[in-house]
């Protein structure tokens, strides 16, 4: 969490955290939205939308060249905020920890 911008949604009455997201960024050209979680018992109540609205509100004024994320199941949610599949996925590469483990 250190080195990231962290976002949370909390219940009004109890103060219990029900959602979290973090963004790794240089604050100038690039951001990676990651570790987005919404507690299962509050899903479908607009919590994820509210969380992303807050994230976008913070980063929109920075005019970053690119904000990326990876999702297995929330494509519909992220598309509401302008996220789209990569234009040229063949340009992107990854380095996985297990590939370089010694």
Secondary structure, DSSP 8 states (H G I E B T S, - for coil): -TTSEEEEEE-TTT--EEEEEEEEE-SSSEEEEEEEEE-GGGTTSSHHHHHHHHHHHHHHTTT-SEEE---SS-HHHHHTTT----TTGGG-----HHHH--
